[in-house]
């Protein structure tokens, strides 16, 4: 029985050392320590072969894995030939407007997203009203201005319902020519948008709202991290904010209303969940590491995180 216990204990020790070497990515330690132990301890029936460092994952390998996983789950990783034909025929954005379309290009619109985002689908601006309420406008990119309902592009978007983000790459819901260019609410360009107008009381309650089409103009492309650092710490004001007269006060007004909305939501039982995203770090085409990213939402609370 003692021999059996010794055999089990040594097996456990070897397994532990192998796992430790794997976690440390140190195949050299395995060669120096574990493999000799296996040779000099014949009583140990250890079936695990010497640890070998796995080949680094390439971006193309990860893309193939994600492509297969999407198909297995009923999604469409690729655009159909019909969708590609449709997008090839779209060459420019449209600002053709109806009589009811409003011209709101003069407002202090700004976008806020990740530092490297190009598919900007939302802008916001706020206005303090004389009665103490605040009017908030949120502009959403009007993709329907270029994509016909029932078209191949529309069917692809309806099938996937979202862009799929994977370590190997992004599988966009819409062709990139649309999402990052022709319908994107990019900096310093005119775009058609669907505007949601909301008026909030001081306690965060909604007093009235409206929805309409408008032409908008993004005055500043902002990023979560730099704006959050500016609003919450003593970090410098982001340069795009400083470059537009009145934008700093407008962002602080938006942040104040967002804090009121958050307080009201918590009063009604909402939960606050902090999310952590693992973002791949590539060296060339090889996956080198995973960086943990704590998401911030527009200082006290971004409108991207409130609505």
N, C-alpha and C positions, 0 to 999 in steps of 0.2 A: 504493500500500500504506500510505503514511503517513497518507493521508486516511482509510483504513479503520480504522487503529488509533485515530486521533483520534476518529472517529465512535463506535467502541466504548467508548473511554475516557470520552467525554462522556456517553454513554448510561448507563454504569456510575455516573458521578458523580450524574446525575439520579435514577437509581433509589435510590442510597444516601441522597440528601437526602430523597427522598419517604418512604422507610422510616423514616428518623430522625424526620421530622416526625410520622409516624403513631404511632411509639412514644412520642413526647413529647406526643401529642395536641395538636399545634400547627398547625392548619390555617392560622393567620395567617402562620407562617413559610413555609409552602408558597406562599402567595399573594405574599409579599414577595420570595422568593428563587428558588424553583423555576420558577414560571410565567413570570417575566420571562426567565429563562435559555432557556426553550423558545422564546420569541418571537425573541430575538436570536441564537439558534444554529440557523438553518434547516437546517444540515447534519445535525442530529441528528433522526433519525426515531424520535421517542419517542411511543409510542402511549398512554401512561398519561394519563388525564384528571386535571385538578387534584384534589388530595385534598380530600375533604369529610368533615367530622367526622360519623361515623355517629350516628344517633339513639340516645340512651341506652336500654338495655334495661329494660323495665318488668317488674315481678314477674309480671304476667299473661302477658306474652309468654314469659317463661322457663317458666312453668307449662304453657303450650300446647306448647312444644317438648319438655318432659319427658314430658308426657302422650302425645304422639305417639311418642316414643322407646320408652316402656314398651310400648305396643301393638305396635310393630314387633319388639320382642324377646320377645313372647309373655307379657308380664305384664299384670296387670289394674289399671289406675290407679283405677278406680271400683268401689265396692261395688254388687253386683247389687240389684235391687229386693227380692229375697227376703231378702238379708242386712240391708237397711235395715229391713224389716218385723220381722225377728228382734230387731235391736238396739232398736227402738222398744218392744218388749215387755219389755225388761230395765230395771228401774227402781232397783234397789238391789243392793249387794253381798250376798254370802251368807257366813255363817259357820256354816251348818249342818254339823255335824261327825258323823263316825262314832265308834263306841266307841274305835277305835284312834287317833283324832286327838289329838295332844298339845297341851297349852296351854303355849306358850313365850313368852307376852306379857311376862313379867317380865324377860326377858333384855335385855342392852344392844344391841339390834339398831340398826344404822345403815345408811343408803344412801349411796353415793358415786357421783356422776355429773357431767355437765356442769352449769354454773351454771344454765342455763335448762331443764333436763330436767324433764318432768312425768310421763313414762311410766317410773316407777321399778319395775323388774322384779326387782331383786335386793337382798337385805340380807345382812349378815354379822355374826358375833360370834365371839369366841374365849374359851377357858377353859383356864388352865394346870392340869394334873392333877398329883397328888402324885408320880407316878413320873417327872416331868420331861418328859412328852409334852404336846402341846397339842391340844385338841379344837377344831376349827373347824367352825362351822355356817354354811352358805350357804342362804338361803331364796330360792326362785324363785316368782314370782307364779303362782298356780294358776288359770290362765284357764279350764281345763276345769270349774271349779266353776260357771261361768256359760254356757259355750259347749259345746253338745252335739256330740259327735263325729259327723261326717257332715252337719252343718248347713251352711247357705249361708255363714255366717261362717267356719266351719272350712274349707270348701272354698276360700274366698278366701285364707285364711292359708296353706293348703297350696300353692296356686298360686304365690304371690309369695315365700313362705318368709321374708321379711324386710320391714321398713319401708324404703322407698326415699327417701333424702335427696337433694334437688336444690336448686340456688340459688333456684329459684322457690317451693319449698315442700316439705313432706313428704307422701308417699303412704303412709299407715300400713298395716301388715299387719293390724291389728285396728282396728275403729272407735274413735275417740278417746274415746267415752264409756266404753269398757272400758279401753283402754291408759293413759289419763291419769286415770281416776277409779275405776270400779267394781272393777277388778282390780289397779290400781296399788298398790304397797306404799308409799303416801304417808305423810307425816309425821303421827304422832299418830292413826293409825286402825288398827283391827283388820282383818286380812285372812287368808284362807286361803292357805297356801303349801306347796310341796313342799320339804322340808328335806333337804339332803345333809349328813350328818354324817361328818367325817373326823378321824382322830387321826394326828398326825405326830410322828415321833421328832425328836431334836435335829438330825439330819443331813438332815431334810427328807423322809425316806422315809415312805410311808403304811403304818401298821400295821393299821388296820381302818377300816371305813366302814359306813354304813347310809343308807337313804332312807326317809322317812316323811312323812305329812301332819301339819301343825301350824297352829295359830293364832298369828300373830306380830303385833308392834306396833313400828312404826318410831319409835325414840326420838329420832333426829336425822337431818335431811336435810343431807348434806355435799356439797361440791364438790371436784373433783380439785385445782384450782389452789391453793385456800386450804389444803387439808390437806397437799399436797406442800410448799408454802412453809413451813408450820409444822414439818413433820418434817425437812426438809432444810436449812433456814436458821434464822435467828433471828426469823422472822416471828411475829407474835402468834398465840396459839391461836385457832382459829375460834370464834366466839361459840356456835354450836350444840354444840360439843364441851364448852366450859366450862360450859354450862348443865346438863349431865347428869353427876351424880356417878359417878366411876369410868370414864367413857367414854374419857378421855384415855389412861389406862393400857391399856384394852382395845384401842384403836387402835394403840398402840405395840406391843402383843403381836402383833396381826395383821400389822403391818409387819415385825416380826422374823421371824415364820414365813414370810412372803412372800419375804423375803430368803434364807432357807434353801432354800425351794423353787426360787428363781431360781438359786442356786448349784448345786443338784443338777441342774437342767435343763441348765445350761451344761456341767457335768461330763459329761453324757450327749450333748453335741453340739448343744444348742439355740442358735439365733442370737438376738441382740438387734437389733431393727429399730425405729428411731425413725420415726414417721410424722408427716407434716405435712398438715394439712387446710386447704384454702382455704375460708374462710367468707365468704359474701357480706355486704356492708355496704350497706344500703339507706338512702336519704334519701327519706322518704315511700314512694312506690311505685317509685322509680327506683334501679337498681343503681348505686351510687357507687364502690365499691372492693371488693377481695378482701383479707381479712385472713388472714395465715398463722398457724395455730394449731399449736403443738408439743404433742402429747398427753403428759400425765403420768398415771402410774398409781399412785395411792395412795402417795405418798412413794417409799420404796425400791422397792416393787413392789405395786401394788394387786391385790387378789384378782380384780378385774374383768379385770386383764391377765394374771394367772397361769393361771386356769382357762379 
